[in-house]
């Protein structure tokens, strides 16, 4: 008889696996868990894509530097680099040279060099802003996920604890078996919120730092190129 009772107890024991906790949770906690899982998947998609993009940009930057400082004329460099539509530095350089090609017939006198310089800088700035927007696209989601995911998880935690207290009131029993499922669901939501937030915050800080360094490199190149170009033009 005791063996049969033990079998019944084991069969009715709650499932504390992740899937089991999800299936036992009510609609609110399930919604919280689904939102956090989707946020985690999208965060990792952004993280991986940005890491790969930054590696590509660094590789393209090294290739550009080798070509740019090869000693060829600016027109030859334009013909060489104009095909590369994935490298921001190449696009900035080609935009400036294209503006010069369109306007050079109007700027034969040194008095007009400042106007030409302004036009070329505006062309480079437009490309710089567009490329900056493309590189930073979706990056703010990591900051949003990092700051909000713990609170979303906390909401699920509070709701789960409320369910536990309801279970105590209904059963009129403070036995741990009564409140354990609700508490487990609550802690699962908390853990999931942290699982989303921690990688998002770490990745956001790292990627933002890498992007800032890359933008500084672009701005430095724009200044160096402008100086070298007009020094040669004046000669």
N, C-alpha and C positions, 0 to 999 in steps of 0.2 A: 504493500500500500504506500509506503514511504517513497518507493522508487517511482511510482506513478505521479506522486505530488511533486517530486523533484523534476520530472520530465515536464509537467505543466508549468512550473515556475520558470524553467529555462526557456520554454517555447514562448512565454509571454514577456520575457525580458526585453527591454527596449534596445533597439539597434543604435549603437553609438558611433558607427562609422560615419564618414562625411555624407555619403549618399543617404544613409539612414536618418541622420539628423535633418537633412534637407527635406526628406519625404514626411517626417513627423511634424515639421514646423507648420505653423498656420500661414495664411496667404500673405500677411504683412512681412513676416520674417523671410519667407520664400522670395518675395519681391526684393527685399534688401540683398539677399544672397545673389540673386540673378543679376541685379544692378552691379554689384561688386565684381562678380565674375566677368561680366561684359567689360567693365572698366579696366580690369586687370588685363584681359586679352588685348584690348585696344591700346593700353599703355605699352605693353610689350611690343606690339606692332610698331608704335611710334619710336620706341627706344631702338629697336633693331634697325629700322629704316634710317634713323638719324645717324646711328653709329656707322652704318655702311656708307651713307652719303658723305659724312665727314672724312672717312678714309679715302673715298673717291676724290673729294676736293683737294686733300693734301697731296695725293698722287698727281692730279692734274696741275696743281700749283708747282710741284717740282719740275714737271715736264715743261710748263710755261717758262719758268725761270731759266731753264737750260736753253730754250729757243730764244727768249728775249735778249739774253746777254751773250748771244753768239756773235754779235758784231755786225749782223746784217742791217740793211737800211730799214726804215720804218715801213716803206712800201712793200719790201720783200717780206717783212714780218707779217704785214697785213694779209698778204696772199697766203702765207703759211698757216696763220692762226684763224683765218676767217671761217674755216670749215668746222672748227671746234665749237659747237653750240652748247656744250655741257659744262664748259669751264667759265666761271664768272670773270676771271681776270682777262681771258681772251676776248670775251664779249665787251668788257669795258674798254680794252685797248682798241679793238676794231671799231667800236662806236666813236671813239675820239678821232681815229684816223679817217673814218668815213666822213665825219663832219669837216675835217680839214680838207679832204678831197673835194667836197661840195663847195667849200668856201674859199679855197686858196686863191682862186682867180680874183677875188674881191679884196685880198689882203696882201698886196704886194708891198705896201709901205709899212714901215715899222710902227707908225702912229696907230695903225689899225690892229696891231698884234694883241692888244688888251681885249679888244672885242672878240677876236678869234679865240683867245684864251677862255673868255667867259662862255662862248658857245661850246667849246670842247668840254669844259668842266661841267656844264649843264648836261651834256650828252652822257658823260661818264656817271654823273650823279643819278640820272634817271635809271640807267642800267644797274647801278649799285643798289638803289632802293628796291628795284624789282627782284634782284637776286637775293637781297636780304630777306624780303618777304617770303620768297620760295624756300630758302634754307630754314627759316624760323616757323614755317607752316606746321600747325598741329602741336608745336612745342608747348604752347600754353596749356594744352590738355594735361600734360604731366604735372604742371604746377597745380592745376585745379584738382586733379585726382589726389595728389599728395596732401592737399589741405582739407579736402572734403571727405575722402574715403574713411578716415577714422571716425568722423562724426556720423556718417551713414551707418557704419558698423555699430557705433554706440547706440544709435536709434534702435537697431535690431536687438541689441543687448537689453536695453530698457524694456522693449516690448516682450522679449522672452522672459524676463524676470517678472513682468506683470502677469504673464500667463502662468508662471509658477505659483504666484500668490493666489491666482484664481483657482488653480488646482488644489491648493491647500484649503481654500475656503469651501470648495465643493466637496472634497473628500473629508474635510474636518479632521485632517491627519497631517502631522508635520513630519512624517516618515520621509527619509531622503529619497526613497524610491518614487514618491509622489512628485517631488520638485526636480529631481535629477534631469529628466528630459528637457524641461523648459530652460534650466540653467545651462545645460550642454548646448542647446540651440543658441542661447544668448552669447556664450563664450565663443562659439563657432563664428558668429557674426562679427564679434570683436576681432578675432584672429584674422578673419578674411579682410576686414578693413585695413588692418596693419599690413597684411600681405600685399595689398594694392598700394598703400601709401609709401612704404619704405623704399621699394625699388623706384617708384615714380620720383620721389624727392631726390634720391641719390643720382639717378640718371639725369634729371633736370639740371641739377647743379653742374654735373660733369659736362653735359652737352652744351649748356649755356656758356660755360667757360671756354670750351673749344670754339664755339661759334664766335664769341667775342674776340678771341685771338685771331680768328680768320678774318673777321671784319677789319680789325686793326691792320692786318697785312694788306687787305685790299685798299684801305685808305692810304697807307704808306706808299703802296705802288702808284696810286693815282698822283700823289704829290711828287714822287720821284720821276715818273714819266713826264708830267707836265714841265717840270724843271729841265729835264734833259732835252725834251722836244723843242722848247722855245729857246733854249741856249743854242741848239744847232740851227734853228730857224733864223735867229738873229745873225749868226755868222754867214 
